Amino acid sequence: MFGIQAGLLTLLVLSVAPSRAETRTLHDITVGYLPAVRGENPDRQGLAISGAIAMAINEINEDDDLLADVNLVLRWNDTRGDTVLTTRVITDMLCDGVYAFFGPESSCYVESIVAQSRNIPMISYKCSDSRPSSVPTFARTEPPNTQVTKSVISLLQYHKWNKFTIIAEESWEIVAKALKEEAQKAN
């Protein structure tokens, strides 16, 4: 008999108590994601990062303590690492009310200026260009080439090494070129 009473009480409470969906009104916030899934850049990371960003957004949406009454919505476009395509995608997303951007890869200076023009934050996970560092709405997770090369130059100067050889894979060609230029300036 106790089992039936407990079941009826549970049914009564569930039918009278408002559901979670009724007590909260979620406000959607759309974030733009600008990966290079396809394209000419052999060092693109769009496919690898996509799973992580989708998982992070799901975890944030499921945790009521993080962003109460907010539902993050992910909108993405394959930019192919192309500046013109990425700029078009960004302007379309801005017109549709995107609140922030993750990306882009490769090229990011023009894109960071476009985001800044609307005071929209941009966090790039794969941009080695140093120029966006001066853009106040831009943040990065990868240091610019100049920061990497300055560290190497400092190490060479500390040990008083005046000659060295650069051996680099094709995917590191930009960093190798920046290192060569910084070394020539330092000598």
Secondary structure as UniProt FT lines:
FT   HELIX           2..16
FT   HELIX           20..23
FT   STRAND          27..33
FT   TURN            42..43
FT   HELIX           46..62
FT   TURN            64..66
FT   TURN            68..69
FT   STRAND          70..76
FT   TURN            80..81
FT   HELIX           83..95
FT   TURN            96..97
FT   STRAND          100..102
FT   HELIX           109..117
FT   TURN            118..119
FT   STRAND          122..124
FT   HELIX           131..134
FT   TURN            136..137
FT   STRAND          138..140
FT   HELIX           145..158
FT   TURN            159..160
FT   HELIX           170..172
FT   HELIX           173..186
//
